[in-house]
Amino acid sequence: MSLWRHLSRGVRKLARGDSREEVAHYFAEAQARGVAAGDEERVRDQVRAYGWETKLGDFAADLRYAARQLRHNPGFSIAAIVVLALGIGVGTAMFSVLNAVLLRPLPYPNASQLVTLTEPSSLPEAFWTASYPDFQDWQHQSHSFQSLGFYEWNAATLEGNNQSLEVSSFPAGVDLFRTLGRPVAQGRGFNVNDVTSHAHVTVLSHALWEKRFRGQAALGKTVNLSGTDYTVIGILPAGLKFPFDNPADLWTLYSPLTPDKRSDQQIHVVARLRAGVSPQAAQAELSGIQARIAAHYANEHLSNSVAVERYSDTLVGSLRPALWALALAVGVVWLIACASVAGLMLTRLAARRRELAVRAALGADRLRLARQLLSESLLIGVLAGLGGWGIAAACLAAMQTFLIEHLQGLVAKISLSWQVLAVLFVATLVSVILIGLAPALGAARTPAAEGLQDRSLGTSRGQTRLRHALVIGEIALALLLLAGAGLLLRTLYALNRTPLGFETTNIITTRLSIPTARYAQRSIYTALEAPLLDKLRTLPGVEAAAVSSVLPLAQHVHIVGSFGIIGKPNLDPTHQPAGDMRFTSPGYAKVFGIPILRGRFFDAGLDTSTSQPVVVINEAMAKKYFAGENPVGQQLEVGKHKGATIIGELADVHVQGVATPPGPVVHFSDSQLAPHGSAPFYNIGSQFVQLAIRSYGSSTPLEPAIRSVLHQIAPDVAAGTFTTEQQLMAQSIGDQTFAALLLTLFGLAALLIALAGLYGLLAYAVAQRRREMGIRLALGASPAQIRSLVLGNAAGLIGAGVAIGLTLALVLAKVLAAYLYGVAPRDPLTLTAAAALLAACALLAAWLPARRAGAIAPLETLRSE
């Protein structure tokens, strides 16, 4: 018989629902061969059991029967579907986050070949990653790369259209776009002629081109960038986002200020590996080159190694452990959900023991009974998968803003992609197998005689131990998640109560983008900052105003410098004293309410560009370098400038983050900064300017007034986004908040699911021992004693689960250690509280089956025997 004929007959058989044509064909073939065909009814039964269409019909019948069973038992159906859907949905939502952040490739050709090259700094906490002279040597001497590019971070002011716009203007090397593998969409990129001619040319991002030129012709036109005119030579494609975590608005050619000074680490290097070259091999080659450079320039104390890391890894460095830990937590929730639904299936199986026994007695084989229960689990799994899809979509929609904000801008949107749907399908399929296998095996192995005698299913020690192990495992894993959530919640509590050293209420901040070329030959303080601050202080509601290169908890550039202390010999010439160099206006301490421990703070009338340079240090620096001494009056040697007198000591302030302890800091006064003044670092101090204003009340309404004053004083200066200090504080603990919130949600979900599993097991146990309990009641046992019996069994399971969970929490405590603050990874109070909460909820869940056991009517039970 041909395949098409076989299929067509099967389809017709399914449509008619009988096998008359098959039986007639069998008889005709038997008569043609002269063979007795046998009994027609027996032949009809044999025909019905043969062929794929019969098996498909039986499967459809099993699904219809399973649907009727679920419809007739809505309590069990809803509980099973909801619990499993919760496990699948939460897992799918978390995988969507992992897929968007860790697994989805970057939008560059062969993105796995892109690496970053980092030269460890001789100074602590240095911002830059490499020096330009070292980059040139790497480019000329290395053979591991197709090309090398670099860029430097910078903020600038784009003028025109009667407004100044703050933009991210990144100076870059000639080969950067070639290294990324994404050429410009319009015009051209940089070339060697641009470098040799020192041309002022720029390449615009697609977003800035649309914003400033509204998508119209821009090539050959001029834009004014921080007081300098640049010719637009190219426009980048719409899909190019680089740097990926902080994309540039436009690119200019890099022009080194001191190309012969290798200690100036002022550029970020990105390279493309040659085919077949690993990052480890490239690192070995570059470290050899760098070791020769360090030996040749020994007086500059250069690093003798270079770190090579995949670009994608650098974007998610701090988030990767947290995301994988959360993914593990989601896997735990899913396993608990599967175990809980399996327990509910076993409970359901106990209630159907008579039905299955009757079916077995009437001739149904064990495989058919198992297949029926697997069909029921399949239907539950499919419905739970659909529900999980909805739960995942709802979770992502509800937490979209929160997730994107705390994922450091790595993704613009998290959605359910086809990869996520594939994972959803696999999770549903595996869930069906896990929840349906144990009940199906239990039904297949039960003799019909036991069911007809009203004995319980699965009374063997092995099956009982399996069910107990499932519940103990659920409780242990739920406690593990609750303990982790408790530790992170304690961390948030500690972070929010940590003394910051400054006040956060009613302070609004923003970054100023200043055209430095226009202030290259005049004092930026007298020409811009002082008039601006004087005008802002006259605004209604303003209490104080100041500028600084660094504001507490705000994003900033670390300017780390070494210094000498006049009159004190340096004990270790290879490691000079070093600290953060910051530039603040005289009103800085008043705006943030920072206590002055010794001496005084800056005074614009006393500390001018023509007076002796003065500095103010913080408490951490005083303790480290002036232990037991009064630092006021002593002098520092900073760079080529000698005799910077210490006039005051400020209390320590948490600047880099709430959890980061303050380090040594040297404050310079903006009022002394001038192009040719005696105070050092004028170029640096004039590039990084942030504004802070303290108001008497809510600071939000001040933003329009501040922008208006800024436009009046300096139309060419642009203000960035306004942020309150309280918002900056929330952002500084964003990683802990992100992990704590998600882990708390997972922990609560695991708790609810584990309670459902415990309830299912105890309900099954009560149904299993109904006859025994009826006899106990008939012989004089009180309902309270029966309830105590059930609760005692539950307490044993809960105690075992809590003990295992606490052991796991102690063993895995180091996983969360990097995200904890103010609490030990093995904090006994947190672990005890989590265990007590879980035990109390579990005993409450056990009370319902215990109460049902105490309410058994003994006469009805014995009469049924």
PAZATOR-929677 format. One record per residue (C-alpha): residue number from 1; z, x, y. Coordinates in steps of 0.2 Angstrom, whole numbers. Example, Ala and Ser with C-alpha at 12.3 -4.5 7.8 and 13.67 -1.06 7.14 Angstrom:
REM residues 2
     n      c3      c1      c2
     1      39      62     -22
     2      36      68      -5
//
This chain:
REM residues 865
     n      c3      c1      c2
     1       0       0       0
     2      -5       7      17
     3       9      11      30
     4       1      -2      42
     5       1     -16      28
     6      19     -11      23
     7      25     -12      41
     8      16     -29      45
     9      23     -37      29
    10      40     -31      34
    11      39     -38      51
    12      32     -55      44
    13      47     -55      32
    14      59     -52      46
    15      51     -66      56
    16      51     -79      42
    17      68     -74      35
    18      62     -76      16
    19      53     -66       3
    20      42     -78      -5
    21      26     -68      -2
    22      34     -52     -10
    23      40     -62     -25
    24      23     -70     -28
    25      15     -53     -26
    26      27     -45     -39
    27      23     -59     -52
    28       4     -57     -49
    29       5     -38     -52
    30      16     -40     -68
    31       4     -53     -75
    32     -11     -41     -71
    33      -3     -27     -81
    34       2     -39     -95
    35      21     -36     -92
    36      34     -50     -92
    37      40     -53     -75
    38      57     -59     -79
    39      68     -72     -71
    40      61     -77     -54
    41      78     -78     -46
    42      83     -61     -52
    43      67     -54     -46
    44      70     -63     -29
    45      87     -54     -27
    46      79     -37     -31
    47      65     -40     -18
    48      78     -44      -5
    49      87     -28      -8
    50      71     -17      -7
    51      63     -11       9
    52      67      -5      26
    53      65     -23      33
    54      79     -29      22
    55      91     -15      28
    56      87     -18      46
    57      90     -37      43
    58     107     -33      35
    59     111     -22      50
    60     107     -36      62
    61     117     -48      52
    62     132     -36      52
    63     130     -34      71
    64     130     -53      73
    65     145     -55      62
    66     154     -41      72
    67     150     -50      89
    68     157     -66      82
    69     173     -57      76
    70     175     -49      94
    71     172     -66     102
    72     185     -74      91
    73     198     -61      96
    74     196     -58     114
    75     213     -49     116
    76     208     -35     104
    77     191     -34     110
    78     195     -33     129
    79     209     -20     125
    80     197      -9     114
    81     182     -10     126
    82     192      -6     142
    83     202       8     134
    84     186      17     127
    85     176      13     143
    86     190      21     153
    87     189      37     143
    88     170      37     143
    89     168      33     162
    90     181      46     168
    91     173      59     157
    92     155      54     164
    93     161      55     182
    94     169      72     179
    95     153      79     171
    96     143      72     186
    97     154      84     197
    98     152      98     185
    99     133      96     184
   100     131      95     203
   101     142     110     206
   102     142     122     191
   103     127     117     180
   104     113     112     192
   105     102     126     196
   106     100     132     215
   107      84     127     223
   108      76     144     223
   109      63     151     210
   110      72     160     196
   111      89     157     204
   112      98     166     190
   113      90     183     197
   114      98     181     214
   115     114     192     216
   116     126     197     230
   117     130     215     233
   118     148     218     239
   119     155     235     245
   120     174     235     244
   121     181     238     261
   122     193     252     265
   123     202     240     276
   124     212     225     269
   125     205     207     271
   126     188     213     278
   127     176     200     282
   128     159     209     280
   129     153     215     263
   130     142     230     267
   131     136     242     280
   132     118     243     286
   133     116     262     282
   134     123     260     264
   135     110     245     262
   136      96     256     267
   137     101     269     254
   138     103     255     240
   139      86     249     245
   140      77     266     244
   141      86     273     229
   142      89     259     217
   143      77     253     204
   144      86     237     197
   145      79     225     210
   146      63     217     215
   147      68     216     233
   148      84     217     243
   149      88     206     259
   150     103     204     270
   151     109     194     284
   152     124     193     297
   153     134     178     301
   154     133     173     320
   155     135     158     331
   156     124     155     346
   157     120     143     360
   158     103     135     360
   159      99     130     377
   160      86     117     383
   161      83      98     386
   162      97      98     399
   163     110     102     385
   164     117     117     376
   165     118     115     357
   166     129     126     346
   167     119     133     331
   168     121     145     317
   169     110     159     321
   170     109     172     307
   171     101     189     311
   172      92     194     295
   173      82     208     287
   174      63     208     285
   175      64     205     266
   176      76     191     265
   177      64     176     263
   178      54     186     250
   179      70     190     241
   180      74     171     240
   181      57     167     234
   182      54     154     247
   183      41     158     260
   184      40     149     277
   185      31     132     277
   186      23     135     294
   187      18     151     303
   188      25     167     296
   189      41     176     292
   190      47     193     299
   191      37     209     296
   192      38     227     300
   193      29     226     316
   194      42     214     323
   195      55     228     319
   196      46     242     327
   197      42     232     342
   198      59     225     344
   199      51     208     346
   200      62     193     350
   201      56     181     337
   202      64     167     327
   203      61     157     312
   204      68     139     313
   205      76     129     299
   206      67     113     295
   207      82     103     301
   208      83     111     318
   209      64     110     320
   210      65      91     318
   211      80      90     329
   212      74     100     343
   213      55      98     342
   214      55      81     334
   215      43      87     321
   216      30      92     334
   217      21     109     336
   218      33     123     339
   219      24     139     333
   220      22     150     348
   221      34     141     359
   222      50     149     366
   223      68     144     364
   224      83     151     373
   225      96     158     362
   226     112     163     370
   227     103     168     386
   228      88     177     378
   229      71     170     375
   230      64     170     357
   231      47     165     351
   232      46     153     336
   233      35     162     323
   234      39     151     308
   235      47     135     301
   236      56     135     284
   237      53     122     271
   238      63     107     270
   239      71     112     253
   240      78     129     259
   241      96     129     261
   242     103     147     264
   243     117     152     264
   244     120     138     252
   245     137     134     257
   246     134     137     276
   247     115     135     280
   248     108     144     295
   249     100     134     309
   250      88     148     314
   251      85     166     309
   252      82     181     320
   253      79     199     316
   254      94     210     313
   255      96     224     326
   256     110     237     321
   257     122     242     335
   258     128     258     327
   259     116     261     312
   260     124     278     309
   261     142     272     306
   262     144     268     287
   263     162     261     289
   264     155     246     299
   265     153     233     285
   266     144     220     295
   267     131     212     284
   268     130     201     268
   269     117     208     255
   270     108     197     243
   271      95     204     230
   272      83     199     217
   273      85     207     200
   274      70     214     190
   275      66     204     175
   276      77     210     160
   277      90     218     171
   278     107     212     170
   279     120     211     184
   280     131     224     174
   281     116     236     173
   282     112     234     192
   283     131     237     196
   284     132     253     186
   285     116     260     195
   286     122     255     212
   287     140     261     209
   288     132     278     205
   289     122     278     221
   290     138     273     231
   291     148     286     223
   292     136     300     229
   293     136     292     247
   294     155     292     247
   295     156     310     242
   296     144     315     255
   297     153     305     269
   298     170     309     263
   299     178     309     281
   300     173     290     282
   301     184     285     267
   302     170     274     259
   303     171     265     243
   304     163     273     228
   305     158     257     219
   306     148     241     222
   307     151     224     215
   308     136     214     209
   309     138     196     206
   310     127     181     203
   311     124     171     219
   312     128     155     211
   313     145     162     205
   314     150     167     222
   315     148     149     229
   316     160     141     217
   317     172     156     214
   318     188     148     218
   319     183     131     212
   320     176     136     195
   321     193     137     186
   322     199     121     194
   323     184     111     189
   324     184     118     171
   325     202     114     170
   326     199      96     176
   327     185      95     163
   328     197     100     150
   329     209      86     156
   330     195      73     155
   331     191      78     137
   332     209      76     133
   333     209      58     141
   334     193      54     131
   335     201      60     114
   336     217      50     118
   337     205      35     121
   338     196      37     105
   339     213      39      95
   340     220      23     104
   341     205      12     100
   342     205      19      82
   343     224      13      81
   344     219      -4      88
   345     205      -5      75
   346     218      -1      61
   347     229     -15      68
   348     214     -26      67
   349     211     -21      50
   350     228     -26      44
   351     225     -44      51
   352     209     -45      41
   353     215     -39      24
   354     213     -55      15
   355     196     -58      22
   356     190     -41      16
   357     199     -43      -1
   358     190     -59      -4
   359     173     -51       0
   360     177     -37     -12
   361     182     -49     -25
   362     166     -59     -23
   363     155     -44     -26
   364     154     -35     -10
   365     153     -16     -13
   366     164      -3      -3
   367     149       3       7
   368     145     -14      13
   369     163     -17      19
   370     163       0      28
   371     147      -4      36
   372     153     -20      43
   373     168     -11      51
   374     156       3      58
   375     145     -11      65
   376     160     -18      74
   377     165      -1      81
   378     146       2      86
   379     147     -14      96
   380     163      -9     104
   381     156       8     108
   382     140       1     115
   383     149     -11     126
   384     162       3     131
   385     147      14     135
   386     140       2     147
   387     157      -1     155
   388     160      18     156
   389     143      19     165
   390     150       6     178
   391     167      15     179
   392     158      32     182
   393     147      25     196
   394     162      16     204
   395     173      32     203
   396     159      42     211
   397     155      29     224
   398     174      27     229
   399     177      46     229
   400     160      52     236
   401     167      57     253
   402     183      65     246
   403     173      75     232
   404     160      82     244
   405     173      86     257
   406     184      96     244
   407     169     104     236
   408     166     116     251
   409     150     108     256
   410     141     114     240
   411     133      97     236
   412     127      83     248
   413     128      69     235
   414     135      67     217
   415     125      55     207
   416     122      49     189
   417     107      60     184
   418      97      59     168
   419     108      74     161
   420     123      64     165
   421     116      48     156
   422     112      59     141
   423     130      65     140
   424     135      47     142
   425     125      42     127
   426     132      57     116
   427     149      53     121
   428     147      35     116
   429     139      39     100
   430     153      52      95
   431     166      39     101
   432     159      26      89
   433     160      38      75
   434     178      43      79
   435     185      26      81
   436     176      18      66
   437     177      31      53
   438     196      29      48
   439     196      10      47
   440     180      10      38
   441     187      22      25
   442     203      12      24
   443     193      -4      20
   444     182       5       7
   445     197      13      -2
   446     208      -3      -3
   447     208     -12     -20
   448     204     -30     -19
   449     219     -35     -29
   450     231     -28     -16
   451     223     -38      -2
   452     224     -54     -12
   453     242     -51     -15
   454     245     -50       4
   455     249     -31       3
   456     245     -21      17
   457     231      -9      19
   458     233      10      20
   459     251      11      13
   460     248      29       6
   461     258      43      14
   462     242      52      19
   463     236      37      29
   464     253      34      37
   465     254      52      42
   466     237      51      50
   467     241      36      60
   468     258      44      66
   469     249      61      70
   470     237      51      81
   471     250      43      91
   472     261      59      92
   473     245      69      98
   474     241      55     111
   475     259      57     118
   476     259      76     118
   477     242      77     127
   478     247      63     139
   479     263      73     143
   480     253      89     146
   481     243      80     159
   482     258      72     167
   483     267      89     168
   484     252      97     176
   485     250      82     189
   486     269      84     192
   487     268     102     196
   488     253     100     208
   489     262      85     217
   490     277      97     219
   491     265     110     226
   492     259      97     239
   493     277      93     243
   494     281     111     246
   495     265     115     256
   496     269     100     268
   497     287     106     270
   498     283     124     273
   499     287     130     290
   500     271     135     298
   501     278     145     313
   502     269     133     325
   503     268     115     330
   504     253     104     324
   505     255      88     333
   506     244      83     348
   507     233      99     347
   508     214      98     347
   509     203     113     344
   510     185     118     344
   511     174     133     344
   512     164     139     359
   513     147     146     357
   514     144     158     372
   515     128     166     377
   516     135     184     376
   517     120     191     384
   518     124     183     401
   519     142     190     400
   520     138     207     395
   521     140     215     412
   522     154     204     419
   523     172     198     413
   524     171     184     401
   525     188     179     406
   526     187     178     425
   527     169     171     424
   528     172     158     411
   529     188     156     402
   530     200     156     417
   531     191     143     427
   532     188     132     411
   533     207     133     407
   534     212     129     424
   535     201     114     425
   536     206     108     408
   537     225     109     413
   538     222      97     427
   539     215      83     415
   540     227      68     413
   541     238      70     397
   542     234      89     395
   543     250      99     393
   544     243     116     390
   545     226     125     386
   546     222     142     379
   547     208     152     370
   548     209     163     356
   549     197     172     343
   550     208     165     329
   551     217     148     328
   552     230     144     315
   553     222     137     299
   554     205     136     307
   555     189     145     300
   556     188     162     308
   557     181     179     306
   558     194     192     301
   559     193     207     312
   560     203     220     304
   561     206     236     312
   562     216     252     309
   563     228     259     322
   564     240     274     325
   565     258     273     332
   566     260     286     345
   567     275     297     342
   568     275     293     323
   569     265     303     311
   570     254     294     298
   571     262     298     281
   572     246     294     272
   573     231     300     281
   574     219     290     269
   575     227     274     273
   576     231     271     291
   577     241     256     297
   578     230     241     299
   579     231     223     304
   580     222     208     311
   581     215     211     328
   582     215     195     339
   583     211     191     356
   584     221     177     365
   585     223     170     383
   586     240     170     391
   587     244     151     387
   588     242     154     368
   589     260     154     363
   590     264     139     374
   591     250     128     366
   592     256     131     348
   593     275     132     353
   594     276     149     344
   595     293     157     348
   596     294     174     357
   597     307     185     348
   598     306     200     359
   599     299     204     376
   600     286     193     384
   601     269     186     381
   602     253     189     391
   603     253     185     410
   604     236     184     418
   605     243     190     435
   606     251     206     427
   607     239     210     413
   608     222     212     421
   609     206     222     416
   610     212     236     428
   611     230     237     422
   612     237     247     407
   613     232     239     390
   614     245     229     382
   615     247     221     366
   616     259     208     357
   617     263     210     339
   618     270     198     326
   619     286     198     316
   620     277     204     300
   621     270     220     309
   622     287     224     317
   623     295     223     300
   624     282     233     291
   625     279     247     304
   626     295     247     315
   627     309     243     303
   628     325     244     311
   629     318     248     328
   630     313     238     344
   631     294     239     345
   632     294     233     363
   633     289     248     374
   634     281     258     360
   635     262     262     360
   636     248     260     349
   637     232     270     347
   638     217     258     343
   639     200     267     341
   640     196     278     356
   641     209     269     367
   642     226     277     368
   643     242     270     375
   644     241     251     372
   645     259     246     375
   646     268     233     365
   647     276     221     377
   648     282     207     365
   649     285     201     347
   650     279     184     341
   651     286     174     327
   652     275     174     311
   653     262     161     310
   654     253     155     294
   655     235     157     300
   656     224     159     285
   657     232     145     275
   658     249     137     272
   659     251     146     256
   660     246     163     263
   661     260     173     270
   662     257     181     287
   663     252     199     288
   664     252     211     302
   665     244     205     318
   666     240     214     335
   667     236     202     349
   668     225     208     364
   669     225     198     380
   670     208     190     385
   671     213     193     403
   672     211     212     400
   673     194     210     392
   674     180     217     403
   675     163     226     399
   676     170     242     406
   677     189     239     406
   678     202     249     397
   679     205     236     383
   680     196     239     367
   681     184     227     358
   682     176     218     372
   683     160     214     363
   684     170     207     348
   685     182     198     359
   686     168     189     369
   687     159     183     353
   688     173     174     345
   689     181     161     356
   690     190     145     351
   691     198     133     362
   692     215     124     359
   693     222     110     370
   694     239     102     368
   695     241      85     375
   696     256      74     378
   697     250      60     367
   698     235      57     355
   699     222      70     358
   700     207      61     352
   701     202      53     369
   702     201      70     377
   703     185      75     368
   704     173      67     381
   705     183      74     395
   706     183      92     388
   707     164      92     385
   708     162      85     403
   709     173      99     410
   710     164     112     400
   711     147     106     406
   712     153     107     424
   713     160     125     422
   714     147     133     410
   715     132     122     406
   716     125     136     395
   717     141     136     384
   718     141     123     369
   719     157     116     360
   720     157     114     342
   721     165     100     332
   722     183      95     338
   723     196      95     325
   724     215      92     326
   725     228     105     319
   726     234      91     307
   727     216      90     300
   728     215     109     299
   729     232     108     289
   730     225      95     277
   731     209     106     275
   732     219     121     271
   733     228     113     256
   734     212     105     251
   735     210     114     234
   736     228     109     229
   737     225      91     235
   738     209      90     226
   739     216      96     209
   740     232      86     212
   741     224      69     215
   742     211      71     201
   743     224      77     188
   744     236      63     193
   745     223      50     190
   746     219      58     173
   747     237      59     169
   748     240      41     173
   749     225      36     163
   750     231      46     148
   751     248      38     150
   752     241      20     149
   753     229      24     135
   754     243      33     125
   755     254      18     128
   756     240       7     121
   757     239      18     106
   758     257      17     103
   759     257      -1     104
   760     243      -3      92
   761     252       8      79
   762     268      -1      80
   763     259     -18      80
   764     250     -12      64
   765     267      -6      57
   766     275     -23      60
   767     260     -32      52
   768     261     -20      37
   769     280     -23      35
   770     280     -41      39
   771     285     -46      21
   772     299     -33      21
   773     306     -38      37
   774     306     -57      32
   775     316     -52      17
   776     328     -42      27
   777     331     -57      39
   778     333     -69      24
   779     346     -57      17
   780     356     -58      33
   781     349     -45      44
   782     350     -49      63
   783     334     -49      74
   784     343     -36      84
   785     344     -25      69
   786     325     -28      65
   787     321     -23      83
   788     332      -7      82
   789     322      -3      66
   790     305      -4      75
   791     312       5      90
   792     320      19      80
   793     303      22      72
   794     295      23      89
   795     308      34      96
   796     305      47      82
   797     286      47      86
   798     290      48     105
   799     302      62     102
   800     290      72      92
   801     276      69     104
   802     287      74     119
   803     292      90     110
   804     275      95     106
   805     269      91     124
   806     283     101     132
   807     278     116     121
   808     260     114     126
   809     265     113     144
   810     275     129     143
   811     261     138     134
   812     247     132     146
   813     257     134     162
   814     248     149     168
   815     232     139     169
   816     239     130     185
   817     248     145     191
   818     235     150     204
   819     236     132     212
   820     255     131     213
   821     266     135     228
   822     284     133     229
   823     286     128     211
   824     287     139     195
   825     273     135     182
   826     287     131     170
   827     298     121     182
   828     312     113     171
   829     314      98     184
   830     296      94     184
   831     294      95     165
   832     310      85     162
   833     304      71     174
   834     287      70     166
   835     295      69     149
   836     307      55     155
   837     293      45     163
   838     283      46     147
   839     297      42     136
   840     303      27     146
   841     285      20     147
   842     283      23     128
   843     299      14     124
   844     293      -1     135
   845     277      -2     126
   846     286      -1     109
   847     298     -16     114
   848     284     -29     112
   849     280     -26      94
   850     299     -24      91
   851     303     -41      99
   852     289     -49      88
   853     297     -41      73
   854     313     -48      77
   855     306     -66      79
   856     298     -66      61
   857     303     -83      53
   858     309     -78      35
   859     306     -94      27
   860     288     -95      32
   861     286     -77      26
   862     293     -80       9
   863     284     -97       7
   864     268     -87      10
   865     272     -76      -5
//
